[in-house]
Amino acid sequence: MKKIRPLLSYLFLIMFINQICAQDLHNKPEKPPLTSEDLIKARFEKWQPNLFTEDDETKIVHQQILNNIYVIDEYITQTWDAGSSMWVNSDKYDPMYNGQDQLIETLYMSWNGSSWENTDRYVYTYTGNGLNATNTHQTWGSADWVNVQRTTITYDVNNRAVEYLYEDWSGASWENSTRYVETYLSNGNLETETYQTWNGTSWDKNYKYSYTYNSSNFITEYLSQIWSGGVWVNYSFSTRSYTLSGELSTYITYTWSGSAWTNSYQYMYTYDSNGNETNMLGQKWDPANGWVNYSQSTYQYDSNNNNTELLSQNWDTGTSGWVNYSKDIRTYNSANSILTATYQTWNTGTGWENTSWGSYSYDANNNYSEIIYKNWDTGSSSWVNSSRYTAFLWILITDVEDDGMQINTFKLYDNYPNPFNPSTKIRFNVPSTSNVTIRVYDITGKEIKSLINQTLEQGAHEIEFNGNEIASGVYFYKVEAHSIDKKESFVATKKMILLK
C-alpha cells in the first residue's frame, strides 16, 4: 500500500485547460444552449493548436499515478523577460495523493520574484466506492485558506452521478448556486441533464439537454431546450450518423424557428484505411441555395499515422473556392513523440506567415525534458522566446499495490501516460462477464472515438488510445459496463490531456 505521497509534479497548458482541471475531477462547466455560431467555433477552432497561443500564465495539470511508471516529481513553468533576456519563474503546481492513488489536494503557487507563494487550493473527498464526492476550491488569504466554491456529487446505486451541486461561500456558510440533475436510461446511457439555478428559496429550471442513442450506444440526437413560461421550449437540435466502424460520419445542427426545426450547419467526415480523419467539410444552410460550403480541415499523416499537417480553409463565396486560413506542421522522433510544431496563418498578399512554434525534448525514457514555445516577430523576421517548461524531474514509481488480488469490483484507472502524445493506455477492472463500452469525447461533448463495444470476461483489461488524428487539448473517456446477469452496472468518466 502506498503512503501519502506529495508530488511536486507540475505541467502547464492553455488557460482554459487549467480552469477546467482546477475546478475538480468531475466538475461540469455551465453550458447554456449553443448558438449556431458557437457550434461552428467549437467544432473548427478546437483544431487550432492553442498550445502556441498560450499566455504567460498557462498551466497543465498533473494526473495521479499508476503502476511502475515515470511521473513528474517537479516541473517549472517560466516566461521570457525580453528586458533582461532571461527566463523568469511563473507558476507551480503541487498535488497530494492518498494510499489509493486518489487526488486529495492540489496546491497552486506563483512566483513573487524571490519565492513561491500560495494562490489556490482544491481539496477532494471520495465515497466508499472511490468516487469523487466533494471538491472544494480555496484561495490563500493573508495567513490561511479561504473557501470559495464547493461541488458535491451525488450518485445512484449504480454509481452514476445524478446531481452536481455547486455552492458558494458566503463568509460563514455554504450557499446554493447552481446544479445539474441527470437521469439515465436502463442501459446506463445518460438520458437528460437539467441545469438549474438557486433563487434563494428554491431551484429554478433553466436548460435541459436530452440524448438519443443507436444500438451501438452512440449518440444520434442531442436536444437543447430552455425553460420558459412553465414549459420546455426547443432551442437547438443535432443529429449524428456513423460509419460501419463507428467513426463519426455526419453531424447536422438545427435551430428552432418557433414552430419547426431549421437547418443550421452540417459537418461531413472522411477517413483513410487506418481510420485517420483526412477531411472535415463544414457547410451552413442558405434557404435560397441549400447547403453552402463554409470551412474545411484537411489532415496528412506519416507512415506511423502521426498527424504531420493540418490545413484549415474557409470558403470564399466571391470566387467559389477555398481560401487558406491556417496550417499546423509537425515533426516526430523515432518513438512517435512530437519534436516540433509550427503554426502558420495565411496572408493573401504574401502567402504563409509564421505565427508560433514549439520544440520538445525528451530524456532516455522518452519523458519530456524541456518544452519551449516561441512567437514569430515580423520586425526582425525571427522566432522570439515566449514560455518554456523546464527542470523536469521524473521518478519511477515502484511501491505499488499488488494487482494479483481477486478482482471483485468495477474500477476505471487513470490513463497513462497523462498528459500523453500520441498514445495512452486506459486500464479497467471487470468483476464478472459484462458488456463494456469505452468512448472518448472532446470538451464540447462530441464523441471522438469508440474504443470498446464488446463483452469482456472477468479480469483486468487495458486498451490503447491513439490521438494522432486529433488536436491538443482536454478529452474525456467514459466506460459503461453492465454484467450479463444484470445485477451490476458501472459508469465512470475520467479526464485526459493530449499534449503535442
C-alpha positions as semicolon CSV with decimal commas, in nm:
position;residue;x (nm);y (nm);z (nm)
1;M;0,000;0,000;0,000
2;K;0,138;0,338;-0,090
3;K;0,179;0,607;0,169
4;I;0,054;0,960;0,114
5;R;0,294;1,096;-0,139
6;P;0,308;1,471;-0,203
7;L;0,441;1,500;-0,557
8;L;0,590;1,826;-0,673
9;S;0,459;1,738;-1,015
10;Y;0,367;2,017;-1,242
11;L;0,276;2,064;-1,607
12;F;0,125;2,366;-1,771
13;L;-0,118;2,403;-2,067
14;I;-0,359;2,656;-2,208
15;M;-0,560;2,868;-1,965
16;F;-0,897;2,711;-2,026
17;I;-0,749;2,364;-1,969
18;N;-0,619;2,478;-1,633
19;Q;-0,957;2,624;-1,547
20;I;-1,134;2,300;-1,631
21;C;-0,889;2,077;-1,449
22;A;-0,852;2,300;-1,147
23;Q;-1,222;2,312;-1,065
24;D;-1,244;1,942;-0,989
25;L;-1,211;1,598;-1,139
26;H;-1,577;1,573;-1,236
27;N;-1,683;1,936;-1,235
28;K;-1,922;2,036;-1,512
29;P;-1,893;2,387;-1,658
30;E;-2,214;2,573;-1,704
31;K;-2,330;2,519;-2,060
32;P;-2,623;2,730;-2,178
33;P;-2,761;2,635;-2,518
34;L;-2,515;2,685;-2,801
35;T;-2,590;2,915;-3,089
36;S;-2,507;2,802;-3,440
37;E;-2,200;3,025;-3,432
38;D;-2,089;2,865;-3,105
39;L;-2,121;2,522;-3,261
40;I;-1,910;2,624;-3,556
41;K;-1,649;2,778;-3,329
42;A;-1,637;2,476;-3,102
43;R;-1,601;2,237;-3,392
44;F;-1,349;2,423;-3,602
45;E;-1,144;2,619;-3,353
46;K;-1,083;2,314;-3,141
47;W;-0,840;2,202;-3,411
48;Q;-0,632;2,514;-3,378
49;P;-0,305;2,443;-3,192
50;N;-0,384;2,651;-2,887
51;L;-0,056;2,541;-2,732
52;F;0,105;2,804;-2,950
53;T;-0,116;3,092;-2,845
54;E;-0,098;3,048;-2,470
55;D;-0,033;3,345;-2,247
56;D;0,233;3,354;-1,979
57;E;0,007;3,212;-1,708
58;T;-0,091;2,889;-1,879
59;K;-0,090;2,564;-1,689
60;I;-0,106;2,191;-1,738
61;V;-0,235;1,957;-1,477
62;H;-0,051;1,653;-1,346
63;Q;-0,261;1,340;-1,308
64;Q;-0,248;1,066;-1,048
65;I;-0,013;0,773;-1,073
66;L;-0,047;0,410;-1,179
67;N;0,185;0,113;-1,151
68;N;0,559;0,117;-1,222
69;I;0,560;0,431;-1,431
70;Y;0,750;0,753;-1,460
71;V;0,581;1,054;-1,303
72;I;0,681;1,415;-1,283
73;D;0,841;1,497;-0,950
74;E;0,899;1,861;-1,033
75;Y;0,826;2,092;-1,320
76;I;0,878;2,463;-1,360
77;T;0,700;2,698;-1,596
78;Q;0,881;3,015;-1,692
79;T;0,817;3,316;-1,915
80;W;1,067;3,508;-2,120
81;D;1,170;3,853;-1,996
82;A;1,285;4,045;-2,303
83;G;1,432;4,324;-2,091
84;S;1,678;4,103;-1,908
85;S;1,689;3,832;-2,176
86;M;1,624;3,574;-1,909
87;W;1,367;3,310;-1,820
88;V;1,159;3,405;-1,515
89;N;0,965;3,167;-1,291
90;S;0,587;3,184;-1,324
91;D;0,379;2,912;-1,154
92;K;0,396;2,590;-0,961
93;Y;0,152;2,303;-0,906
94;D;0,178;2,058;-0,614
95;P;-0,060;1,761;-0,584
96;M;-0,103;1,515;-0,298
97;Y;-0,248;1,164;-0,319
98;N;-0,369;0,915;-0,063
99;G;-0,282;0,546;-0,043
100;Q;-0,541;0,459;-0,307
101;D;-0,382;0,695;-0,561
102;Q;-0,675;0,932;-0,522
103;L;-0,604;1,300;-0,563
104;I;-0,685;1,461;-0,227
105;E;-0,534;1,806;-0,271
106;T;-0,387;2,029;-0,540
107;L;-0,189;2,336;-0,445
108;Y;-0,119;2,622;-0,685
109;M;0,165;2,866;-0,625
110;S;0,303;3,165;-0,811
111;W;0,647;3,327;-0,812
112;N;0,671;3,666;-0,640
113;G;1,020;3,746;-0,758
114;S;1,209;3,571;-0,481
115;S;0,994;3,281;-0,354
116;W;0,680;3,075;-0,419
117;E;0,352;3,199;-0,274
118;N;0,028;3,008;-0,224
119;T;-0,257;3,116;-0,453
120;D;-0,525;2,845;-0,477
121;R;-0,602;2,506;-0,333
122;Y;-0,851;2,233;-0,427
123;V;-0,945;1,966;-0,175
124;Y;-1,112;1,641;-0,285
125;T;-1,305;1,375;-0,093
126;Y;-1,438;1,038;-0,208
127;T;-1,720;0,794;-0,143
128;G;-1,662;0,445;-0,009
129;N;-1,670;0,325;-0,369
130;G;-1,384;0,554;-0,460
131;L;-1,598;0,806;-0,646
132;N;-1,529;1,176;-0,622
133;A;-1,775;1,315;-0,363
134;T;-1,677;1,678;-0,299
135;N;-1,434;1,930;-0,445
136;T;-1,361;2,247;-0,253
137;H;-1,184;2,547;-0,403
138;Q;-0,999;2,779;-0,165
139;T;-0,784;3,087;-0,211
140;W;-0,497;3,198;0,008
141;G;-0,576;3,487;0,242
142;S;-0,323;3,677;0,447
143;A;-0,245;3,376;0,665
144;D;-0,493;3,098;0,590
145;W;-0,709;2,934;0,324
146;V;-1,047;3,092;0,247
147;N;-1,335;2,893;0,097
148;V;-1,460;2,996;-0,249
149;Q;-1,671;2,725;-0,409
150;R;-1,770;2,366;-0,338
151;T;-1,901;2,095;-0,569
152;T;-2,089;1,799;-0,424
153;I;-2,164;1,497;-0,642
154;T;-2,445;1,254;-0,560
155;Y;-2,461;0,903;-0,708
156;D;-2,731;0,641;-0,750
157;V;-2,699;0,272;-0,656
158;N;-2,527;0,207;-0,989
159;N;-2,257;0,465;-0,912
160;R;-2,392;0,706;-1,172
161;A;-2,375;1,076;-1,093
162;V;-2,732;1,205;-1,057
163;E;-2,659;1,553;-0,921
164;Y;-2,376;1,805;-0,935
165;L;-2,439;2,072;-0,671
166;Y;-2,239;2,397;-0,680
167;E;-2,221;2,616;-0,370
168;D;-2,054;2,948;-0,300
169;W;-1,902;3,053;0,032
170;S;-2,086;3,344;0,191
171;G;-1,817;3,412;0,451
172;A;-1,986;3,200;0,713
173;S;-2,160;2,912;0,535
174;W;-2,213;2,740;0,201
175;E;-2,499;2,871;-0,012
176;N;-2,659;2,704;-0,312
177;S;-2,565;2,845;-0,652
178;T;-2,637;2,608;-0,942
179;R;-2,684;2,237;-1,004
180;Y;-2,715;1,971;-1,274
181;V;-2,969;1,693;-1,232
182;E;-2,915;1,387;-1,450
183;T;-3,128;1,088;-1,548
184;Y;-3,024;0,766;-1,718
185;L;-3,169;0,501;-1,944
186;S;-3,192;0,142;-1,823
187;N;-2,868;0,058;-2,006
188;G;-2,679;0,332;-1,822
189;N;-2,665;0,588;-2,101
190;L;-2,722;0,947;-1,996
191;E;-3,078;1,045;-2,094
192;T;-3,126;1,403;-1,970
193;E;-2,934;1,680;-1,797
194;T;-3,120;1,969;-1,636
195;Y;-2,937;2,287;-1,541
196;Q;-3,094;2,480;-1,252
197;T;-3,017;2,796;-1,056
198;W;-3,096;2,881;-0,693
199;N;-3,330;3,179;-0,640
200;G;-3,282;3,197;-0,264
201;T;-3,563;2,961;-0,167
202;S;-3,594;2,702;-0,446
203;W;-3,443;2,576;-0,769
204;D;-3,537;2,738;-1,100
205;K;-3,518;2,536;-1,420
206;N;-3,305;2,687;-1,695
207;Y;-3,187;2,443;-1,960
208;K;-3,241;2,077;-2,042
209;Y;-3,031;1,852;-2,264
210;S;-3,168;1,521;-2,392
211;Y;-2,977;1,242;-2,565
212;T;-3,080;0,963;-2,803
213;Y;-2,861;0,665;-2,893
214;N;-2,839;0,395;-3,159
215;S;-2,800;0,021;-3,098
216;S;-2,424;0,071;-3,054
217;N;-2,490;0,329;-2,780
218;F;-2,353;0,613;-2,995
219;I;-2,528;0,947;-2,954
220;T;-2,751;1,006;-3,257
221;E;-2,961;1,302;-3,138
222;Y;-2,899;1,588;-2,899
223;L;-3,181;1,823;-2,797
224;S;-3,134;2,151;-2,610
225;Q;-3,433;2,328;-2,454
226;I;-3,498;2,643;-2,248
227;W;-3,748;2,668;-1,962
228;S;-3,995;2,945;-2,046
229;G;-4,349;3,014;-1,931
230;G;-4,364;2,696;-1,729
231;V;-4,277;2,464;-2,021
232;W;-3,968;2,343;-2,204
233;V;-3,919;2,531;-2,533
234;N;-3,700;2,391;-2,810
235;Y;-3,376;2,575;-2,876
236;S;-3,127;2,364;-3,073
237;F;-3,103;2,012;-3,206
238;S;-2,837;1,796;-3,368
239;T;-2,816;1,457;-3,533
240;R;-2,517;1,231;-3,589
241;S;-2,451;0,932;-3,812
242;Y;-2,159;0,691;-3,807
243;T;-1,957;0,467;-4,036
244;L;-1,973;0,089;-4,000
245;S;-1,652;0,105;-3,795
246;G;-1,803;0,357;-3,555
247;E;-1,638;0,676;-3,680
248;L;-1,848;0,992;-3,691
249;S;-1,974;1,038;-4,048
250;T;-2,211;1,337;-4,040
251;Y;-2,307;1,591;-3,778
252;I;-2,601;1,824;-3,851
253;T;-2,729;2,108;-3,632
254;Y;-3,070;2,274;-3,634
255;T;-3,229;2,578;-3,470
256;W;-3,591;2,618;-3,360
257;S;-3,795;2,868;-3,563
258;G;-4,084;2,869;-3,318
259;S;-4,280;2,601;-3,500
260;A;-4,027;2,380;-3,679
261;W;-3,658;2,288;-3,694
262;T;-3,448;2,479;-3,944
263;N;-3,118;2,356;-4,088
264;S;-2,818;2,536;-3,948
265;Y;-2,479;2,368;-4,008
266;Q;-2,359;2,027;-4,117
267;Y;-2,020;1,855;-4,099
268;M;-1,907;1,557;-4,305
269;Y;-1,602;1,346;-4,224
270;T;-1,382;1,117;-4,433
271;Y;-1,115;0,873;-4,315
272;D;-0,827;0,674;-4,458
273;S;-0,789;0,296;-4,437
274;N;-0,622;0,332;-4,096
275;G;-0,917;0,518;-3,952
276;N;-0,739;0,855;-3,953
277;E;-0,960;1,153;-4,027
278;T;-0,846;1,303;-4,357
279;N;-1,106;1,571;-4,417
280;M;-1,383;1,752;-4,235
281;L;-1,616;1,958;-4,453
282;G;-1,839;2,216;-4,288
283;Q;-2,141;2,369;-4,459
284;K;-2,407;2,617;-4,349
285;W;-2,767;2,632;-4,460
286;D;-2,879;2,900;-4,705
287;P;-3,260;2,899;-4,752
288;A;-3,216;3,010;-5,111
289;N;-2,932;2,781;-5,216
290;G;-2,937;2,491;-4,971
291;W;-2,614;2,370;-4,816
292;V;-2,322;2,605;-4,888
293;N;-1,955;2,536;-4,813
294;Y;-1,828;2,710;-4,504
295;S;-1,496;2,567;-4,387
296;Q;-1,286;2,255;-4,412
297;S;-0,990;2,089;-4,244
298;T;-0,752;1,852;-4,423
299;Y;-0,510;1,618;-4,244
300;Q;-0,190;1,447;-4,356
301;Y;-0,009;1,160;-4,181
302;D;0,325;0,984;-4,196
303;S;0,374;0,608;-4,223
304;N;0,330;0,577;-3,845
305;N;-0,008;0,753;-3,857
306;N;0,130;1,066;-3,692
307;N;-0,057;1,380;-3,795
308;T;0,209;1,581;-3,980
309;E;-0,007;1,861;-4,121
310;L;-0,344;2,017;-4,052
311;L;-0,467;2,262;-4,315
312;S;-0,770;2,480;-4,235
313;Q;-0,952;2,665;-4,512
314;N;-1,257;2,888;-4,544
315;W;-1,494;2,910;-4,838
316;D;-1,486;3,230;-5,044
317;T;-1,834;3,287;-5,188
318;G;-1,699;3,552;-5,425
319;T;-1,459;3,318;-5,605
320;S;-1,646;2,996;-5,517
321;G;-1,321;2,846;-5,398
322;W;-1,130;2,752;-5,084
323;V;-0,903;3,011;-4,921
324;N;-0,625;2,907;-4,687
325;Y;-0,665;3,006;-4,323
326;S;-0,404;2,828;-4,109
327;K;-0,159;2,539;-4,115
328;D;-0,009;2,329;-3,837
329;I;0,308;2,138;-3,934
330;R;0,454;1,874;-3,701
331;T;0,761;1,650;-3,688
332;Y;0,818;1,342;-3,471
333;N;1,103;1,134;-3,331
334;S;1,152;0,759;-3,368
335;A;0,926;0,699;-3,067
336;N;0,645;0,889;-3,244
337;S;0,663;1,174;-2,995
338;I;0,637;1,525;-3,133
339;L;0,964;1,713;-3,189
340;T;0,849;2,042;-3,340
341;A;0,522;2,212;-3,424
342;T;0,493;2,518;-3,644
343;Y;0,170;2,716;-3,669
344;Q;0,125;2,942;-3,972
345;T;-0,152;3,170;-4,093
346;W;-0,235;3,266;-4,450
347;N;-0,178;3,616;-4,584
348;T;-0,345;3,664;-4,922
349;G;-0,070;3,902;-5,027
350;T;0,242;3,718;-4,914
351;G;0,135;3,359;-4,854
352;W;0,209;3,155;-4,542
353;E;0,339;3,350;-4,243
354;N;0,491;3,203;-3,928
355;T;0,294;3,261;-3,610
356;S;0,403;3,025;-3,333
357;W;0,649;2,743;-3,285
358;G;0,716;2,476;-3,026
359;S;1,007;2,238;-2,970
360;Y;1,003;1,930;-2,747
361;S;1,297;1,750;-2,591
362;Y;1,297;1,411;-2,418
363;D;1,515;1,208;-2,185
364;A;1,629;0,849;-2,242
365;N;1,288;0,721;-2,129
366;N;1,103;0,948;-2,375
367;N;0,978;1,169;-2,094
368;Y;0,971;1,543;-2,150
369;S;1,293;1,720;-2,054
370;E;1,213;2,064;-2,195
371;I;0,940;2,234;-2,397
372;I;0,994;2,576;-2,548
373;Y;0,736;2,798;-2,719
374;K;0,824;3,092;-2,940
375;N;0,631;3,357;-3,132
376;W;0,726;3,498;-3,470
377;D;0,849;3,857;-3,468
378;T;0,770;4,015;-3,804
379;G;1,002;4,311;-3,736
380;S;1,316;4,100;-3,702
381;S;1,182;3,805;-3,903
382;S;1,286;3,567;-3,627
383;W;1,146;3,348;-3,351
384;V;1,124;3,512;-3,007
385;N;1,104;3,318;-2,682
386;S;0,763;3,317;-2,513
387;S;0,747;3,047;-2,246
388;R;0,908;2,720;-2,152
389;Y;0,859;2,416;-1,933
390;T;1,189;2,305;-1,792
391;A;1,372;2,145;-1,498
392;F;1,176;1,824;-1,542
393;L;1,247;1,567;-1,274
394;W;1,098;1,224;-1,331
395;I;1,073;0,943;-1,077
396;L;0,988;0,577;-1,130
397;I;0,705;0,462;-0,905
398;T;0,755;0,104;-0,783
399;D;0,578;0,098;-0,444
400;V;0,251;-0,022;-0,591
401;E;-0,033;-0,231;-0,460
402;D;-0,047;-0,597;-0,555
403;D;-0,264;-0,631;-0,864
404;G;-0,273;-1,008;-0,834
405;M;-0,567;-0,996;-0,596
406;Q;-0,908;-1,124;-0,696
407;I;-1,097;-0,861;-0,893
408;N;-1,441;-0,826;-0,737
409;T;-1,545;-0,474;-0,831
410;F;-1,556;-0,247;-1,134
411;K;-1,279;0,009;-1,149
412;L;-1,155;0,260;-1,406
413;Y;-0,797;0,378;-1,365
414;D;-0,640;0,698;-1,485
415;N;-0,481;0,671;-1,825
416;Y;-0,103;0,654;-1,852
417;P;0,084;0,849;-1,959
418;N;-0,110;1,168;-1,892
419;P;-0,052;1,415;-2,047
420;F;0,022;1,192;-2,347
421;N;0,147;1,216;-2,704
422;P;0,041;1,049;-2,921
423;S;-0,097;0,741;-2,740
424;T;-0,204;0,649;-2,389
425;K;-0,327;0,334;-2,213
426;I;-0,656;0,301;-2,029
427;R;-0,684;0,026;-1,767
428;F;-1,002;-0,102;-1,606
429;N;-1,127;-0,395;-1,397
430;V;-1,434;-0,608;-1,469
431;P;-1,554;-0,829;-1,178
432;S;-1,776;-1,055;-1,391
433;T;-1,859;-1,112;-1,756
434;S;-2,001;-0,781;-1,875
435;N;-2,095;-0,577;-2,179
436;V;-1,843;-0,293;-2,185
437;T;-1,817;0,026;-2,391
438;I;-1,545;0,291;-2,374
439;R;-1,578;0,615;-2,569
440;V;-1,368;0,928;-2,596
441;Y;-1,525;1,277;-2,605
442;D;-1,390;1,628;-2,654
443;I;-1,474;1,921;-2,425
444;T;-1,777;2,013;-2,639
445;G;-1,928;1,669;-2,574
446;K;-1,864;1,544;-2,927
447;E;-1,779;1,176;-2,940
448;I;-1,430;1,134;-3,085
449;K;-1,389;0,758;-3,091
450;S;-1,538;0,432;-2,967
451;L;-1,259;0,219;-2,819
452;I;-1,453;-0,085;-2,698
453;N;-1,804;-0,215;-2,750
454;Q;-1,800;-0,584;-2,662
455;T;-1,848;-0,849;-2,396
456;L;-1,546;-0,895;-2,168
457;E;-1,463;-1,164;-1,915
458;Q;-1,375;-1,102;-1,551
459;G;-1,030;-0,957;-1,504
460;A;-0,802;-0,660;-1,557
461;H;-0,815;-0,511;-1,905
462;E;-0,617;-0,248;-2,090
463;I;-0,670;-0,065;-2,418
464;E;-0,463;0,192;-2,603
465;F;-0,597;0,520;-2,738
466;N;-0,404;0,695;-3,014
467;G;-0,456;1,070;-3,052
468;N;-0,266;1,120;-3,377
469;E;-0,568;1,248;-3,564
470;I;-0,690;1,500;-3,305
471;A;-0,561;1,830;-3,173
472;S;-0,403;1,901;-2,836
473;G;-0,648;1,961;-2,555
474;V;-0,861;1,808;-2,281
475;Y;-1,058;1,494;-2,360
476;F;-1,275;1,260;-2,157
477;Y;-1,300;0,882;-2,167
478;K;-1,616;0,716;-2,040
479;V;-1,665;0,350;-1,953
480;E;-2,007;0,188;-1,922
481;A;-2,033;-0,172;-1,810
482;H;-2,331;-0,395;-1,739
483;S;-2,292;-0,750;-1,614
484;I;-2,468;-1,006;-1,830
485;D;-2,662;-1,128;-1,524
486;K;-2,799;-0,769;-1,499
487;K;-2,700;-0,747;-1,132
488;E;-2,429;-0,484;-1,165
489;S;-2,376;-0,169;-1,367
490;F;-2,089;0,076;-1,371
491;V;-2,039;0,418;-1,534
492;A;-1,731;0,633;-1,486
493;T;-1,565;0,921;-1,670
494;K;-1,208;1,046;-1,643
495;K;-1,014;1,331;-1,794
496;M;-0,700;1,312;-2,005
497;I;-0,477;1,569;-2,174
498;L;-0,326;1,533;-2,520
499;L;-0,013;1,748;-2,539
500;K;0,153;1,770;-2,880
